Amino acid sequence: MKNISIYLILALLFLIGCRGSDYYLEPGDFKIVDNGTGTGTVSWTNDKDYLLEGFVFVNDGQTLTIEAGTVVRFKAGEGENASAIIVARGGKIVAEGTAEEPIIFTAESDDLILSVEKSKRGLWGGLIILGNAPINMRGGEAAIEGIPFSEPRGVFGGPDENDDSGILKYVSIRHGGTNIGDGNEINGLTLGGVGNKTVIDYVEIISNEDDGVEIFGGTVNLKHIVVSGCGDDAFDYDLGWTGKGQFWLAVQSQNLGDNLIEAGGGVNPVIGTPNSKPSIFNVTLVGNGNNGEGACIDFFNYAGGIIANSIIVDDNNGVLLEITDSRNDSYMQWKQGNLEVKNNVFYKVASDTPASIFTLTGIYSVEQQNEWASYFASSKNEISNPNMDWKNGDYIPNLKIQGEMAPYHDPWFQPVNFKGAFGESNWIAGWTLLAK
C-alpha cells in the first residue's frame, strides 16, 4: 500500500509538471494547424479550447469569427516552429469580445490562474493583420517581417484606404514575441497596410518580447489600446501610416523596453509618399525610469504626426527629433507644420526642463536645438505633476488634467475635456491582465 501511494504521488507530480508547459485539449476541442488552406470561414466559440501550432493564416476571402470569452492558445517554439496567427490581405478577423468576456490570445502553458507570471515574455508569436491600404514602399506593397519571402500570404499594401480587415474589440494578447530567427521577434499586434474600415478598440498587448503594436503604413485607426511590459517599443509606426489614435496607455517596466512611441517615416525611399503623419490624442505614456533606454517619442526618417493632449511621465529621454540634411528629415516635417507635439503634460522626464525634454538627434547647430526647445512652450506643453500613482498601477490622475486643449480636428475623435487616456472612468478595469 505504501509503495502504491508513492507511485500515485509521483504520477500526480508528473502531471502537474506537464501542465506547466502543455495544455491538454478535451474531446471536442481543437488543435489548429495550417496546411495551406488557412482557417477557412469559420466561427470559434467560447465553449471550446483552441490550440494553434505554427503559422496559421486567415486566407484571402476567408473570415475567422471568434466569440466573446474565447481563449486561443499557441504552441511554444522558435524559428520555423514559431506559432502565430496571420490575417492575410483580403482575409478578415471578427474578434469582438466584451468587458465581461474578453477574447484572450495567450501561450499554451497559460491556465489564466497563475501558471504564467504576468511579466513572462516570448512564449509564442503574435497576431499579424495585413491589408490593402497604401504604404510608402516602391511598388506599393511589401512582405511583412517574420514571414518567409516565399509565402505570398505575407504580402501587404495596396490602393484601398477604406480596406476592411475586420474587428478587434476587447482582445487581450499576452506573453508573445518569440524569436523567429536572427534576433527577430514577432510584435504583439502587427498591422501592415491595414485600412480605416477595420475596427480596433479596447485591445491589450502585455509582456511581448518585441514591440507592443507596430504599424506598417496604412490608414487604420486605434482607440483604447493598452501596451505594458514589452521588451522593445510600446508603439512603433512607419511606412506612411496616416491613421488616428486616441486613448492609448503605454506602461514600461523599470529599465526594460526602448521607445514609448517610435515614429518612423519612409524606408525605400525615406521621403516616399504617403508620409507617416498620424494624429494621436489622449495618450498616457509611462516610461522605464531615469536609468532606462529609449525615449518618450523618437521621430526619425522624415516622420511627421501630431501628438496632443497627453500625459508623459518617468523617462530618461524626452521627445527626440532627427536632423540629417534639414530637408528630408523629421526636423523639416516640423518646420513645415507636419509634425506637432502640443498641449501635453510632462513630469519626471529627462531633467524636467524644456531643453532636456525637446532634444535633437543627428547633425544640428546650437541654434536649431534652441529653436526646437523653445517650441516646447510655444506649443503649450507644460511640466507639472499629474498626481497619479503610476508606480502602483494607478493611471488616473486624482483630478482631471484640463487646461488649454488642442482641438479635435476629425469627427472620429471623441471630444473630451481632459488630457491623457483617462478622465472619469478606468476603462482598463476588468478585462485587461494589467489591471488584475
Secondary structure by P-SEA (a helix, b strand, c coil): caaaaaaaaaaaaaaaaaaacbbbbcccbbbbbbcccccccccccccbbbbbccbbbbcccbbbbbccbbbbbbbbbccccbbbbbbcccbbbbccccccbbbbbbcccccccccccccccccbbbbbbbcccccccccccccccccccccccccccccccccccbbbcbbbbcccccccccccccccbbbccccccbbbcbbbbcccccccbbbcccbbbbcbbbbcccccccbbbcccccccccbbbbbbcccccccccccccccccccccccbbbbbcbbbbbccccccccccbbbccbbbbbbcccccccccccbbbbbccccccaaaaaaaccccccbbbbcccccccccccccccccccaaaaaaaaaaccccccccccccccccccccccccccccccccccccccccccccccccccccccccccccc
